[in-house]
């Protein structure tokens, strides 16, 4: 059994570069994570570590259709289904230093946020 697991792991490591080779450094209709470095009237700038640890700043537009929520661990959870709670927030509630998960799509050269989930609040200094 250990040999089989080692073989599967070796195959994954071997073929991982092929899976990402053709992908551009920033694909549309994808999920991105990072730290908020700027919040605008209708946009966010997120500092993300991309492929091979390459840092990139994503300028992401936020519209009235963007789902904005804060996710927090539920201390009274009975299982995986309710391990986290979400509450709707406004763009102005997102602050520099917050860690976010952003689902984006692309319209022309612009990145559009489909949803923004604040998963970890930045430190308040």
Buried (B, 14 or more C-beta within 10 A) or exposed (E): EEEEEEEEEEEEEEEEEEEEEEEEEBEEEEEBEBBBEEBEEEBBBBEBEEEEEEEBEBEBBBEEEBEBBBBBEEEEEEEEEEEEBEEEBEBEBBEEBBBBBBBBEEEEEEBBBBBBBBBBEBEEE
